[in-house]
Amino acid sequence: MLKVSVIISTYNRSSYVCEAIDSVLRQDFKDFEIIVVDDGSTDATKEALSKYKNIRYIYQENKGRSEARNAGIKAARAEYVAFLDDDDIWLEGKLRKQVVFLDSHPEAGLVHTLSEVVDEGGNVLGKETEKRLNFYKRAIKIGYTYEGMSRLCSMFLSTVMLRKECFSQVGFFDGNIPAFEDWDFYLRFALKYKISLIPEILVKYKLHKKNTSSNEFIRGRVQTALKHLAMLGSLSCCRRAVVSFNFYMQLAETYYIASQHQNFRHYIFKAIRLRPLLLLRFMVMAHLLISFLPKKILKKYLNKIFPGSRDG
């Protein structure tokens, strides 16, 4: 039996996907298969991939990246599954270190690694990487439990390896969520299995103009939070209160960023009802006050602070 199935979903990124595949082929661990699921690309992706004789190529009509990954999972033949986004890069030793970890930690269902941010030329972006590493530090402190990840999730799919058998209990990726679909998956995973971390940078996340749009992230974050708020009935009252508060805060923050202030107030007041002392936080009060400003005044205020900004 193969040890690892590497799943790469791609869509109209012929200029990036070969570099991703090459980073897998350079791994010092060789007991793997590469499954590339082309989600209906209309560019030169198929032609670009034709030079590889050692990959399994699956083409499907455009259904979104979740359904593309699901197709890859169903085709996977190995004990472990690892994901790689078509614009990211694995560093040397990534596969080997995760296989060794899962082999020696049977209690772990999933293990992920740290990642750094690079530009299109592969150059490390220092400020963005530092922000990401601080993000990881906070998440590690909070923990990779359901409660912890409802508050803060720091996993990126290109860093993840998990046991294929876990999909039978957790299910697949939700094709109805356009972005943050991996957050939804990790949350469901944490309800069933332990999540672990190798605290080492083993993946390069590429920042470029074709990254997922902020509108998709906003929509996906809202959908994920609302989905999990609707499925909390099986949790104890104490856990339900903690997780509900976390998702209310996620929704409030998302709607505030999107300048949807009525929705922001709706969810921040839900959070305050669970934790009244939230009103003592300066930033919460400041955001509440700002959210009541008339749109014309708010737009004028934002344009003074952030020239060129637009009120959503």
C-alpha positions in Angstrom: 0.0 0.0 0.0 1.2 3.5 -0.8 2.1 5.7 2.1 0.9 9.2 0.9 -1.5 10.4 -1.7 -0.7 14.0 -2.6 -3.8 15.9 -3.8 -3.4 19.1 -5.9 -6.5 20.8 -7.1 -6.0 23.4 -9.8 -8.0 25.8 -11.8 -6.5 28.1 -14.5 -3.1 28.3 -12.9 -0.9 26.8 -15.5 1.8 29.3 -14.6 2.0 28.0 -11.0 1.0 24.4 -10.8 4.2 22.9 -12.3 6.3 24.6 -9.6 4.0 23.0 -7.0 4.3 19.5 -8.6 8.1 19.9 -8.9 8.3 20.7 -5.1 6.7 17.3 -4.4 9.0 15.5 -6.8 12.0 17.0 -5.0 11.0 15.5 -1.7 13.4 13.0 -0.1 10.5 10.7 0.8 9.4 8.9 -2.4 6.5 6.5 -1.4 3.7 8.7 -2.7 1.4 9.3 -5.6 0.4 12.7 -7.0 -3.2 13.2 -8.0 -3.9 16.5 -9.8 -7.6 17.4 -10.1 -8.2 19.9 -12.9 -11.4 21.8 -11.9 -12.4 22.7 -15.5 -9.4 24.9 -16.4 -9.8 26.8 -19.7 -6.1 27.9 -19.9 -3.1 25.8 -20.8 -3.2 23.7 -17.6 -3.7 20.3 -19.4 -0.8 21.0 -21.8 1.5 22.2 -19.0 0.8 18.9 -17.1 1.3 16.7 -20.1 5.1 16.6 -19.5 4.6 14.6 -16.2 4.3 10.9 -16.7 4.2 10.1 -13.0 1.0 11.9 -11.9 -2.6 10.9 -12.0 -4.6 13.5 -13.8 -8.3 13.9 -13.2 -10.4 16.4 -15.2 -13.8 17.5 -14.1 -16.3 20.3 -15.0 -15.8 23.4 -12.8 -17.4 22.6 -9.4 -15.1 24.6 -7.0 -11.9 23.6 -5.2 -13.7 21.7 -2.4 -15.3 19.3 -4.9 -12.0 19.0 -6.7 -10.3 18.0 -3.5 -13.1 15.6 -2.7 -12.6 13.9 -6.1 -8.9 13.5 -5.2 -9.7 12.0 -1.8 -12.0 9.5 -3.4 -9.3 8.5 -5.9 -6.5 8.3 -3.2 -5.0 4.9 -2.6 -2.6 5.6 0.2 -2.6 5.4 4.0 -2.1 9.2 4.4 -3.4 12.2 2.4 -1.5 15.4 2.0 -2.9 18.5 0.2 -1.0 21.1 -1.8 -2.6 24.2 -3.3 -1.5 24.7 -6.9 0.3 28.0 -6.1 2.2 26.8 -3.0 5.6 25.1 -2.6 6.8 22.4 -0.3 10.2 22.6 1.3 12.6 19.7 1.4 11.8 17.1 4.1 8.1 18.1 4.4 6.6 14.7 3.5 9.2 12.6 5.4 8.8 14.6 8.6 5.0 14.3 8.6 5.0 10.6 7.8 7.5 9.9 10.6 5.3 12.0 13.0 2.0 10.1 12.1 3.8 6.8 12.2 5.1 7.5 15.7 2.0 9.3 17.1 -1.0 7.0 16.5 -3.2 9.3 18.7 -2.9 12.1 16.1 -5.3 12.1 13.2 -3.8 15.1 11.5 -0.5 17.0 11.6 0.3 20.3 10.0 3.4 22.5 9.8 4.3 26.2 9.8 4.5 28.2 6.6 6.1 31.4 5.3 4.9 33.9 2.8 6.7 34.5 -0.5 6.2 36.6 -3.6 5.8 35.3 -7.1 9.5 35.0 -7.5 9.8 32.9 -4.3 11.3 35.6 -2.2 10.4 35.5 1.5 8.1 38.5 2.5 9.4 39.3 6.0 6.6 41.4 7.4 3.9 39.0 6.1 5.8 36.0 7.4 6.3 37.6 10.8 2.5 38.3 11.0 1.8 34.7 10.1 4.2 33.3 12.7 2.7 35.5 15.4 -0.7 34.2 14.3 0.6 30.6 14.8 1.9 31.4 18.2 -1.5 32.7 19.3 -3.3 29.7 17.9 -0.8 27.2 19.6 -1.4 28.9 22.9 -5.2 28.7 22.5 -5.1 25.1 21.2 -6.3 22.9 18.4 -9.6 21.9 20.0 -13.0 22.7 18.6 -13.3 25.5 21.1 -9.9 26.8 20.3 -10.3 26.8 16.5 -13.8 28.4 16.8 -11.8 31.3 18.3 -8.7 31.2 16.1 -7.6 28.8 13.4 -4.0 28.9 12.0 -3.9 25.9 9.7 -3.3 26.3 5.9 -4.2 23.3 3.8 -0.9 23.0 2.0 0.7 22.2 5.4 -1.7 19.4 6.3 -1.3 15.6 6.3 -3.9 13.3 7.7 -4.9 9.7 7.9 -7.2 8.7 5.0 -9.4 6.6 7.3 -10.5 9.8 9.2 -12.7 10.9 6.2 -15.1 8.2 7.1 -15.9 9.9 10.4 -15.4 13.6 9.5 -16.7 13.6 5.9 -15.4 15.6 3.0 -15.0 19.3 2.2 -18.2 21.3 2.0 -18.7 22.3 -1.6 -21.2 25.1 -0.6 -18.5 27.2 1.1 -16.5 29.3 -1.3 -13.6 30.0 1.0 -12.7 29.1 4.6 -13.9 25.6 3.6 -10.8 24.3 5.2 -11.8 26.0 8.5 -15.1 24.2 8.4 -13.2 20.9 7.8 -10.7 21.4 10.7 -13.6 22.2 13.1 -15.4 19.0 12.2 -12.1 17.1 12.4 -11.4 18.4 15.9 -14.7 17.0 17.1 -13.4 13.5 16.2 -9.6 13.4 16.3 -6.5 15.0 17.7 -4.7 17.7 15.7 -0.9 18.1 16.1 1.8 20.4 14.8 5.4 20.1 13.7 6.7 23.6 14.6 8.8 24.0 11.6 8.4 26.1 8.4 8.0 23.5 5.6 5.7 25.2 3.2 5.9 28.4 1.1 2.6 30.2 0.7 2.7 32.3 -2.5 1.1 35.8 -2.4 -0.1 37.0 -5.8 -2.9 38.8 -7.6 -4.9 35.5 -8.2 -5.2 34.6 -4.5 -8.8 34.1 -3.2 -10.6 37.5 -3.1 -11.5 39.2 0.1 -15.2 39.0 -0.8 -15.0 35.2 -1.0 -13.2 35.0 2.3 -15.9 37.2 3.9 -18.7 35.0 2.5 -17.0 31.8 3.4 -16.2 32.9 7.0 -19.8 33.9 7.5 -21.1 30.6 6.1 -18.8 28.5 8.2 -19.7 30.3 11.4 -23.4 30.1 10.8 -23.1 26.4 9.8 -21.5 25.6 13.1 -23.8 27.7 15.2 -26.6 25.6 13.8 -24.9 22.3 14.8 -24.1 23.0 18.4 -27.0 21.0 19.9 -24.8 18.0 20.7 -22.4 20.0 22.9 -22.8 20.4 26.6 -24.3 23.7 27.8 -20.9 25.0 29.0 -19.1 24.1 25.7 -22.0 25.5 23.7 -21.8 28.9 25.4 -18.0 29.1 24.8 -18.2 28.1 21.1 -21.3 30.3 20.5 -19.5 33.3 21.9 -16.5 32.6 19.6 -18.6 32.3 16.5 -20.6 35.5 17.4 -17.2 37.3 17.6 -16.1 35.8 14.3 -19.3 37.0 12.6 -19.1 40.5 14.3 -15.5 41.0 13.2 -16.3 39.8 9.6 -19.3 42.1 9.2 -17.4 45.0 10.7 -14.6 44.5 8.2 -17.2 44.3 5.4 -18.8 47.6 6.7 -22.1 45.8 7.2 -22.7 47.5 10.5 -26.2 46.4 11.2 -25.1 42.8 11.1 -22.0 43.7 13.1 -24.2 45.1 15.9 -26.5 42.1 15.8 -23.7 39.6 16.5 -21.7 41.8 18.9 -24.8 42.2 21.1 -25.3 38.4 21.0 -21.7 38.1 22.2 -22.2 40.7 24.9 -25.3 38.9 26.2 -23.1 35.9 26.8 -20.2 37.9 28.3 -21.4 41.4 29.5 -17.8 42.4 30.5 -17.1 42.6 26.8 -18.5 46.1 27.0 -15.4 47.1 29.0 -13.1 46.5 26.1 -12.1 49.8 24.5 -12.0 48.4 20.9 -15.5 46.9 21.2 -16.9 50.2 22.4 -15.1 52.1 19.7 -16.3 49.8 17.0 -19.8 50.0 18.3 -19.8 53.8 18.3 -18.3 53.9 14.8 -21.0 51.5 13.6 -23.7 54.0 14.5 -22.2 56.8 12.5 -24.1 57.8 9.3 -22.6 56.3 6.2 -21.6 59.7 4.7 -19.7 60.7 7.9 -18.2 57.3 8.2 -17.0 57.3 4.6 -15.5 60.8 5.0 -13.8 59.7 8.3 -12.4 56.5 6.7 -11.1 58.4 3.6 -9.2 60.7 5.9 -7.5 57.8 7.7 -7.2 55.5 4.6 -7.0 57.6 1.4 -8.8 55.8 -1.4 -10.8 53.5 0.9 -14.4 52.7 0.1 -17.3 52.0 2.3 -18.7 48.6 1.4 
